Amino acid sequence: LKDAVRDRDRIYAVIRSVGTSSDGRSQSIYAPHSAGQARALRNAYRLAGIETDTVELIEAHGTGTKVGDAVEFDALETVFRENHDGESWCGLGSVKSQIGHTKAASGAAGLIKAALAVHHRTLPPTIKVAKPNPKLGLNNSPFYLNTESRPWFTRGHHPRRAGVSSFGFGGSNFHLVIEEHCDSIPEPAWDGSVELFGLSGRSIGELRTALRRWRTNAADATPDPHRLARSAAASRRDFTASDPHRLCILVECKDDWESFFGKVLAQLDRVSSTEAATFDMRDAWYGGPAVRGKTAFLFPGQGSQYVNMGRDLACTFPEFAAAFAEADAGDGSDRRLTGMVFPKPVFDQAGRDAQRAALTRTDVAQPAIGAVSLGMLSVLERFGVGADCAAGHSYGELVALFASGRIDAETLRGLSRLRGRLMADGQGDRGTMLAVHAPLDELDAVAQKAGLVLANRNTSRQGVLSGSREALDLAVTICDERGYRTKRLSVAGAFHSEFMRSARDPFASALESTAFNSGTMPVYSNVTSEPYPIESDAVRTLLSDQLIRPVDFVQIIENLYSSGVTTFMEIGPGAVLTGLVGSILEGRSHSALALDASSGRRSGVGDFARVLGRLAADGHAVDLTQWERPVPELKKLRMTVPLVGANYRSSDSKRSETNENQLVVRNIENHPMAKTNEQTTDVVTDAEVPAGVQVPLQESPIVQSGTVDAPQPVPIKSAGVPRALGVVQDGIRAMQALQQQTAAVHERFLEGQELAHKTILRLIEGQSSVPQVMRSAVAEPIDRTPNQAPSAPAGMPEHEPAEKIVEERVVSGPAPADAVTESEAAAGTEAYDTLVLDVVSDKTGYPVEMLDLDMDIEADLGIDSIKR
């Protein structure tokens, strides 16, 4: 670790310990053993010197079988419950749900996954789980199945830690403990799923030329995500927001890039060169010379929250996750905001409803929305995106004051918690709220008739009534008679009415000790629809009165538009305000963008990229080079040899040397047909050799023995049709020779397989008596003259090799012991013992050094398991 730090290497994780154990001869080699696995776990955590309650992710071995999973879970629960009790705290999963059983590589894959998890501070999902096995009793254990990607927030002040299990063949158990390197600098966890292209030019013709070039590049090669990433990075480096013509394109790796570029080019060809020309198609945006107006940040209020809001951004951008971690740290209670926004996965509707209800509570929703908005602001700052003014809807006004620099982040978090708690607490009937789709003037009349307050003027055709429950019941009746759609809101009281007087006064008292700065941009007030004054006392009065005064969002947007704002950017969960702006400014030129446009239904990173692309195309300052870490250029290999069935050569040199029909694999450039013939200018190049044909070599024929002669290359001395015909004929001859050779080799292979199959079956039938049978067979008399090869037993072809005859005689039964001398018997015994060990090693995969003739075939070698 010290050397890696010195060399400034990227450190993904630190291995704290490796715990091992061996089940030995406890049972069959394939059967899992809970006690043995538990020993490996205890050894690992003892060597690491840490408690298991600081481990928050277990990468399980994960056999995927009922017995294997149950045994492994029992070992984990036994060890993790020894010193700790309480609710589930540790995520459990296995990479095998994504890549399958990779045999010897599975432990390495699990280590890679766990190291990336602690490095990127993300709990990775285990997929394909619809419902956990109820027999495991997960709900009453230290573990939960993590089936969703979630940002990883630690439960204490310890580093992120994970355990990795790999339980292997023959009862070998391993468990690694790793933790994050806390001194490493967090970086975005780019996954390459979304690429952003930025093209710009001095004329629209220059832009079209650039787009055609990118389209040609996409069409000229097989789609490759790394190649796409390198191309996109190059385009972003060359992009200049000040160029008069700008085009941004978002591409997801699953898309047909070439086809999509073609559609964008067709749209660009229809654009004139006038200053007003622009277009906004799905995932492609063009902006011409016309200069856009100002930009306003808009922040949503309560009601926009939902479970897992901002999850993708929290898993990708470290500054987003940091906003939540800081909110947790300053809460001062046992309740963890991160646990309520990003809860553990549940597998039933009742569980999901409970999570949603917990986040709807006013004292939770407001600080949670603030954390999401704060995180989004920090990510926008990475890309250099700013605004000219800001506004918020109800609670969102607090975040707007932070964005403008009027208050700092710690003040925002404290006021968010206080405001939410005060508005949630109270005695007696605190009223409720009702959303109504109706013209505002008619809704005003309904409010007066029912004795209510028009608390939110959201659009010209939608508002929210606030008051007592009895008055709202009357309002529902009136609205039903007039055909207005209504919806009761899940809130803690009648916000923005006198029902919140009990919250307003203590909030005003707390604001007395709050410092307000002059700020960097104007913030428009919900109460006056005008910018906040500079004087701190006036700010305190407006901010506290907002709890009991109506919100006129319509007038705020109208005033922003009149001040020159044409781009409205919603920063926070959901896209409610974006829709309201579109309705208020309907028919007038403007852009309304939401960083969470799909409300978690699509990729959150994709939603964010769409906002950046639209802003850059409109000519706003955006540092597109911050998108994704550059993918290094691939080094060109000196030679690539594709391995297919026709040219594969086994790495087992011992067997290759005995193969009479061995293929000779050579570089095609050494073939005489690929060289210039001295008598003619016609040359057969690599491109002229039919694809898939093994061209015969003069100096080393493909078939070296047997009845098939290797065809020789025919010199080509004429051009045109005769020359082409000669190439085709040579190709056909080569294909015929290869097919004949393959058939001959395959026939010999099948004969060998059949004999080996018979031999191992007889060995299995003999089981533990095999060694005695082998030794008895040594004494069998062999009737032959000196230097004469053994004759074939009855029923065996005469041409079979001598060693195969010996294999047949292995199971032929005992013979008189006095047929041979003692030394000959010893030598024969050793030869037969070696033969048996070789066969068992070949069929089971055990190294010969691990085998012994006294081993039990089922208990020690697992032959019965192999048969199953």
N, C-alpha and C positions, 0 to 999 in steps of 0.2 A: 504493500500500500504506500509506504514511504517513497519507493522508487517511482510508482505511478504518479503520485502527486508531484514529485520533483520533475518528471518528464511532461507534466501537464496533459496526461492522457485523459480521455473521457472515461470516468469511472461509473459504471452502471450500478454496481453493488459491491458490498464487502462480504466475503464469506467468513462468518464468525466461527463456525465449527462444522465438523462432519461426524455424525454419530453412526456407529456400525454395530451389527450383531449378526450371529449366524445361528440358524435353527438346527444345523447339523443333521443328525439322524432322527430328529423328533418325529418325522412322518414323511410321507411321500414328497419328492422334490418339488412337485408343482403345487402342493397344498399350502395356502397361507397360514401363518401361525401368529395369533394375536400377541402372545407373550413375547415372542421374539421381536416383533415389530415395536412393541412398547419399550423393550430394552434399547433398541437403536434410538428411539425418541428421547429417552431419559439421558442416554449418553450424550446426545447432541446438545441438549439444553444445559446439562451439567458442564460440558466443556465450554459452551458459549458464555456461561455465567449470567444467564438472564432468566427471568420468570416467563412462563408460558402465556401469562395474560398480557404481555407486551407484543405478542405475535398476533397479527391481525389478518394473515392470509396463509392458508395451507394449500400448496400444490400437491394434491394427492397422487399416489401411484395410479389408482383408478383402474382396476381390472375390468370394470364394467359387468362383472358377474355378481349374482346375488350373494354367493358365499364370500368372494373376494372383497366386495364392498363392505359387507357386514363385519368381516374380520378386521379390515383396516380401520373402519370407523370405531369399532370397539377399542382398538389400541389407542387411537387418537383421544377418544373421550376419556379413557382411563387415565392417561398422562395429564391431559389438560384440566381434569377435574380434581387432581390430587391436592392442590393447594388453593383452588379458586372455585367459587360458585357464583351463580347469578345468571343474568340474561346472556343470550348469545352475543359474542363479540368478534368471532373469527370467521372470515369468509373461507369457504371450502369449494374446491373445484379441481378440474383436471384438464390439461391441454389435449388429452386424448379425445375429448368430445369434439375437437376441431380437426385433428390430424390423424386420428385412429391409433391403433396399436403399432408402434414403430420398433418393437422389440428392444434391442440394445440401445437404440437412440432415444428412447422415451425419457430416460432420466435427464439427458442433456437438453431435450426440448423443454422439459419442465423447468429446468434451471434457467434457461434463456427467458422463458415467459415470466418467471418470478423476478428475475433481475430487471427486466423491462418494466414490470409493474412498480417496483420500488423506485426506479429511476424516474418514471413519468408520473408517479404518485397517483396511479389509477388501479382500481380493483377490476381485473379483467373478467369477462363472463365465461361461465361454463354453459354451452349451448345444448339444445335438444333435451331440455328438462321441462316437462309439462307439469310434473308433480313429484316431489321427493318420495322416496320409499317410506311409507308410514312406520314400518318396523324399526327404522333407525331412531325414531324419537328425536328428530332434529330440534323441535321446538323447546325441548327441555335439556338441550345440550349446549356446550360452548360454541357450537358452530351453526352456520346458516349457509345455504347454497346460494352462491352469488351468480345469478343468471343474467345480469345486466352490467354493462360498463358503468362504473361509478367513480367519482373522484374519491381519492383515499385521504381521509382526514384522521389523524391519530387520536386515540382516546386520552392520551396523556402527553407528557413532555418527552417521551422517548422517540427514537427514530422509527421509521417504518420498517417492520421486520416481517419476514416470511419464512416458512419452512417448506422444504421440498423433499418428498419421499420417493424412493425408488427401491422396490422390493423385487429381488431378482431370482434367477434360476438356482435351485438347490438350497433355498433358505437363506440367501444372502440379503441382508437388510441395510439400507442406507438412508440417512436423513440429514439434510443440510440446513443450516440456519444462516440466512443472509439478512443484511440490513442496508439501508440507503447510506450513501456517503454524504453526510450532512453538509460538508464544505463545498459540494459541487454546486454549480450555478444552474438553477432550473431552466429548462428550455422547452419550447412548444413541442408537443408530441405529434408531429406531422405524420399522417398516414398515407398521403398521396392520393386520397380518394377524390379530392376536388382540386382542379387546376384552374388558374386564372391567367388568361392571356391579356396583355395590354399592347395595343398597336396605336401609333400616332404618326402624323405626317403633316407636311405643310399644305397639301392639297388632297382632295378626296381621291384623285387618281393615284397618288402615292400610297394612300391607305388601301385602295383596291389591289395594287401591285403586291403590297406586303401580305395581304390576306390570301391572295392566290398562291404566293410562295409557301405559306404555312399549310394551305390545303394540299398542295403538291407533295410536301414533305409527309403529310399524314397519309396520303394515298400510296406513296412509293414503297412502304415497308409494312411488315406485319405489326399490328398495334402492340405497343410495348409501353407500360406505364412509366418506366424509367425514361424512355425516349421522350414521351409526352412531357414529363416533368422538366427535362432539360430544355426542351423547346419553349415551354411556358416561361421558365426562368429567364431565358435569353430575351424573350419578348418584353418581359417586365423591366429588365435592365435598360432596354432601349426606349421605353415609354417615357414621354414627356407631357405632363399635364398642360403645359403652356402651348403646345402645338395646337393649331386651329382645328384640326380634325383628329378625333379620338374614338377608338373602338375597343371595347372590353368584352371578352367572351369567357364564360364559365363552362368548363368541360368536366364532367364526371367520368371516371375511368371506364365505367360500364357503357358509356355512350359510343355511338358510331361517329368518331371524330370527323372523318372525311366527309360524311354525309351532312353533318351539322355545319361544318365550315362552308359547304356548298350552299346551304340554305341562307346562311348569313351573307355570303357573297351576293347571292341573288337579291337579297333585300338591300344591300349596299349599292348595287347597280341601279336600283330604282330611285336612289336619293339624288336630288339635284345638288348643285354646289352653292345654293343660296345660304345665307347666314342663319336662317330660321330652321333649316333642315335638320331633323333628328329622327331617331326611331328607338323604340324600346320593345324588343321582342323577348320572348322567354330566354333568359340566360345569355343575351347579347344586347349591348347598348352602344349606340353611336351618338356622339355629340359634335355639332358643327361649330363654326366660329362664334355663334352667339354666346355672350357671357351670361352665366346664370346669376341669380340674385343671392341674397344672404341665406345662411343656414341657421335653423333653430333646432335645439335639442328639446325633445318632449319626453316627460317621465310619467309613467302610468301610476295610478293609485290602487287602493285595495279592490280586489275583485279580479285582478289580472293574474294572481298567483295560481300555480298548479304544481303538482308533485313532479319532481325531477326537472323543474324549469332551469334552463341554462346548463344542463348536464354535459352536453357535448363540448361546450366552450370551457367548462371547468376541467374536463379531462384533457383538453388540448393546450390551453394557455395557463401557465403557472400563475400569472398575475390575477386571473379570474378566480382561481381556487384560493389564492391568498386573501381575497376580499371576504370569502366565507370563513376562512380560518381565523381571521382577525375578529369577525363578528362573534364566533364561538368564544374566543379568548376573553372578550370584554363583557360577556353576558353575566358572569358572576353567579350563575345558577347551575344546577345539575342538568338542566335541559340543554341539549346540543342542537343549535339551529340547523347545522349540517345534517344531523340525523333525521330531521323532520322534512327538510327539502329533498334530501337524497336518501330515503329510507331503505332498509334491507328489503330485498324482493319478497313478495308474498304471492300465494298461488290460489287465492280465492277472491271473490268479489267483496266479501265482507271485510277482508283485510285491506283491500284497496279503498273501500269507502271510509274505513277508519283513518287511514293515512290522509285522505283528502280532507276529512273533517278536522283533523288536528292542525292542518296547515291553514284552514279557513279562519281559525281563531284570530281575532284582531291583533292580540298581543304577539302573535307569531307571524302573521301575514305581512304586517308593515315592515319590521326589520328584515324579513326574508326578501321582500321586494327590493328594499334598499340595498341588500347585499348583491343581488343580481344586477341592479342598475350600476352599482359601484364597480362590479367586475367588468361589465361591458364598457364602461368609460375607460378603464385602465387598458383594455385591449385596443380600443380606438386610439388611445394615446400612443401605443406601439406603432401604429400605422400613420401617425401624424395627423389624425382627423380632428378638427376643431369646429367650433360654431361661433356665430355672432351674437346669439341671444338664447335664452332658455325659458321654459315654462313647465309646470307640472299640473297634473290633475289631482286635486285633493292631497293625499299623502305625498304624491310625487313632487310637490312644491318644495319639500325639504331637500330632496335630491338635487333639484334645480339650483337651490341656493349653494349646495356643495359644488356643483359643476361650475358655477360662476366664481367660486373662490370666496364666497361670503362666509362660509363656515368650513372647518376641516373635517376629515373623515371620522375622527374620534367623536367629535360633536354630533355629526350626523347619526352615528350608531347610537349614541346615548339618547338623543331626542327621539329617534325612531322607537326605541324600546319604551321610553316614557310615554310618548303619544299613544302607542298601541295599547299599553296597559291602562292608561286613564280612560280611553274610549271604550275598553272592554269591561271595566269595573263599573259598579253603580248599583243603586237600590231601586226596587220597584220597576214599573213599566218604563223602559227607556225608549220605547217606540221601535219602528222598523222602517224599511224603505221599499218602494215599488217602482220598477222601471216601466215606462209607458211609451209606446210608439204612437205619437199623435203630434199634430202641429203645436208649436209652443204656445201660441196665443190661446188655443182651445184647452191646452193642458193647464194654463194659468187659471182659466175659468173653473176647471174641475177642482183644482187645488183650493180655490176660494170657497167653492160650494161645500167641499168636504172638510174644510178647516185644516188644510195641510200646507206645506211649504214646497215650492218647486225648487228642490235643493240643487239639482244639476241640470243646467241647460247645455246638453251635449251636442245636439244638432238642431237644425230648424224643425225637424220632425221627430225628435226623441228627447225625453227628459226623465228625471227621477223625482218622485214625490217622497216626502219624508214627514213622519208624524206618528200619532198613536195608532195602535193596531185597529181600534174600532173605526177611526177615521179612514184608514186605508181600506178596510173592508167596504166601506161606503164608496170609496173611489173605484174599487174594482167593479162594483155593481154599475156605477155610472159609465165606466169605460166599456163594459160589456154591452150595455145598451147602445153605445155609439159605435161599436165595432172596433175599438182600439185594443191592440194586443198588450198584455200586461205580464209582468214577471216579478214575483216576490224575491228580494235579495237576501242572501244569507249573511246578515251583518249583526253586530252586537247592539245596535241602537239606531235611532233616527239621526244619522250624521247630518252636519251642516244645518242644524236647527237648534232651538232652545233646549231640546232634550240633552244636548251635549254641554250645557252650562256647568255641570259638575266636573267635567273634564277640562273645560277652558280655563277656569281660574287657577287650578294648581299648575297647569302647563304654562300659564303666563308668569307665575311665580318662578318657575324653573328657568324661564327665558331671561329673567333679570340678571342672572349670573353668566349668561352666554355672551361671548364676544362675537361681534359681527364685523367682518372686514369690508373694505370698499368694493372688492370684487373686480373681475375682469370683463364682465359683460352684463347687460341688463337681464333681470328675471321678472317676468310678468306675473302679477299677483292674481290669485283666484278671486279675491274680494273686489278689487278695483279694475281688473283687466288691464292695468297699466304697470309699467316697470316699478319695482320696489324702490322706495326712496333711499338715499344714502345714509340718513340718520339712523342710528342703531335703535333708538327708542321707537321710532315709527315702524321699523322692521318688526320689533317685538310685538307691537300692537296688532299689526296686520296678520302676523303669523298665528297669534293666539285667537284672534277673532275669526280666523278661517274655520275653526271647528264649529262655530254656530252660524256662520253666514253662508249663503248659497254660492255655488261655483258656476260662473258664467263662462264656460269653455268656448262657446260660440264667439263671444266678443273678444276673447283672448286671441283666437286664431285670426279673426278679422283684423285686429290691431297689428299682429305680427306681419300679416300679408301687406297691410298698408305701409309698414315700415321698410318694405323691400325684401321680406323673406319669401323665397320661392321653394326652398328645400326644407322639408320637415322630417326629422329623423327621430323615430321612437326608440328610446333606450330603456329596456326593461323587459319583463316577460310579456309575451303575447303581442297582438297587433290591433288592439281596440282603438287606440288613439289615431292610428293610421287610417282606419276606416272612418272615424269621425271627421278627420281633416278632409278626406276625399269628399264626404258629403257636404261639409260646410263650403268648400271651395269648388264645388262641382261646376264644370264649364270654364274654369279659369286655369291658366297655365301654372302648374306647380308640380313638385315631386314629393310624394309621401312615402317614406321608407321605414321599414321595421326591422331591427336586428334579429328579432325572433318571429319572423313572418309566419312560420308554420306552427308556432306554439308547441314545438317538440314533435310534431308529426313527421317531419323530415329531418335531414341532417342539420344540426345547429350550425356547424361549420359552413355548410353550403349556404344557409340563410345569411350568415355574416359576410361571406364572399360576395354574394349578390349585391349587398349594400356597398361594399368597397368598389365593385365594378361599376355600379351605376354612378357613384360619386366621381370616380376617376374619369368616366366617359363624359360627364357633365362639366369637367374642367376644374373640379375642386381638388385641393391639395391632398393627395394620398400617396404614401410611400409604398408602392406595390412590391418593392424589392424585399420587404419584410415577410412576404408570403412564402412560406416553406423554406426549409434549409436546402441549399443548392445540392443537387444530385451530381456526384462526380462523373466525369466522362469515362466511359468504358475504355480500357486499354485494348488495343488491337492485338489479338493473339497471333503469334508467328505461324502457327499451323493448327487447324481444327480437324480432328478425325471423328466423324460421326460414327457411333457404334450402333449397328443394326444386327439382325440375326445372321446375315450373310458374312459379316466380317468380324464377329466377336470371337475373341480368343480367351479361354479360361486362364485365370492367373495361377492355376495349379500346374506348375511346370512339369511335375512328375507325370501327370496324366497326359499333358500335351505332347511330351516326347514319345509316348507310346502310341499316339494316334497316327495311323498310317495315312489317313486322308486329311491331314492338317492343311488348313487354308493358309496361304501366304498373303499377308496384308501389306501393301506397299503404297507409297504416295503415287498418285496417278501421273505426276510429272516425270517419273522415271520410266514410264512406258514408252517403248520404241515408236508406237503409233502417234505419240504426242510430240515427237521430235521432228525436226525438219529433215525431209528426205533429200539427199544430195542430188538426186536426178530430177527433182521437180520442185516447183515453188509452192505446190499445194501442201498445206499442213493441217493435220487433224488436231484441233485444240481440245481442251477440256470441255468446252461448251458443246463440241460436236459429238461427244460420246453420249449415247442415249442414257438418260437418268436411270439409275438403279441397276445398270449392267456392270458386272465384274469383268473388266477387260483382261484377257489372258496375257501373261507375261512370258516372253521368249526365254529369258534366263532362268525362270522358275515356274514350270507349268503348274496350273492349279491342281490337276490330278496327277499324282506321282506314281501311282500303281493301279492295277486293275485293268479292266477292258476298255475304259473310256480314254481316248487320246485327247489331249488338250489341243484345241484349234490354234493354229499359228496365224499371226497378223499378216494380212495381205498388203503389200505395198500399193499405195494409191498413186497412179501416175497420170490420171486424166481428170479433167474438171467436169462439171455439169452432172448429167444424169448418171453416167457410169460410176463416177466417183461417189455420188450419194448412195447408189445401189450397193457399192462395195462396203460402205460404212454400215448400211442396214444388214447386209449379209453377215459381216463380221459380228455385229451385235447379236443376230439370231444364233449364230454358232456358239457364241459365248454363253448365251442364255440356256441353250440346249445342254452344253457341257455342264453348266452349273446345276441345272435341274437333275441330270443323270447322276452327277457326283453327290448331290444332296440326298437323292433317293438311296444310293448305295450306303452312304454314311448313316442315314436314318435306320436302314434295315439292320446294320450291325449294332446300332445303339439299342434298338428294341430287343434284340437277342440278348444283349448284355443285361438290360433291365429285367428281362424275364428271369434269367438265371439268378441275378441278385435277389429278386423278389422271392424266389423259391427258397433260396438259402436262408434268408432272414426269417421266413415263416417257420422253417424247420428249427432254427435256433430258438424262436419264441416258444414253439411247442415243447422243446426240451427243457426250457427254463433253467432251473438251478442244476439240473443233471447234465447240462451241456459239457462242463469241464471233464467229467468222468467219461462221457461218451467220446470226447476228443482224445483223451489219453488212451482209451481202449483201441481207438481206430489206428493208433500208431503201429500196433503189432500185426496189422493185416498184411499177408504175404503179397508181394508184388512180383508177378511172373514176367521177367524181362531179361534179356541178355545185356552184358555191359555196353554202355554208350547207346542204348536203344531207348527211345522215348516211350513212355508208358502207353499202353494201348488203351483205347477208349472203352469205358464200360458199356455194357449192353444198353442200347437205346440212345446213346450219345453220338452225334456226328463225328466222324473221324478227324475233321479239321479243327476241332475245338482245342485251345491251348492246354498245356499240361496243368497249369495252375487251376483251371476250371475243373479238371478231372479231380484234383485234390479236394476242391470244394464239395464235389458230389460225394466223395468218399468220407467226408467228415461225419456224415450221419448214417454210414452204412452198417454200424454195429461193431461189436468186439471181435477180436481175432486172437489166435493163440499167441501168448506172450513170448514164447521161445523162438519166434520166427526171425527175429533179428537180434543183434547184439545190444548190450546195455548202452553203449555210447550212441549207437544209431537210434535207439529208443529215446534217449535224452534229447538228441538233436531234433528228432521228429516232434517230440512234445513241445519244445520251444517254438518250432515253426508253426505248429497248429495253434498254440496259445497266442502267438503274434497275429495269426490270421483272424482268430475270433475277435481279438481286441480291435484290429483294424476295421473289421466289418461293423462291430457295434459302434465304434467311433464315427464311421461314415454315416450310419443310419440314425444316430441319436444326436450328433453334434458335440458330444463330449470329446475333449482332447484325450488322446491315448494315455497321457500321463495321469489322468484322473481315474482311470478304469482299473478294476481288479477282477479276476475271474471268480472270486468269492462273493461278488456283489449280488444282491437280490434283484432280479430283473424288474419286479414291480415297485418295491419299496425304495430301492436305491436308484434305479434307472428310469422309473416312470414309464415303462413300456406300455402298460395298460392305458395310461393317460394319453400317450401318443396314438395308440390305436383309436381311442375315442375321438 
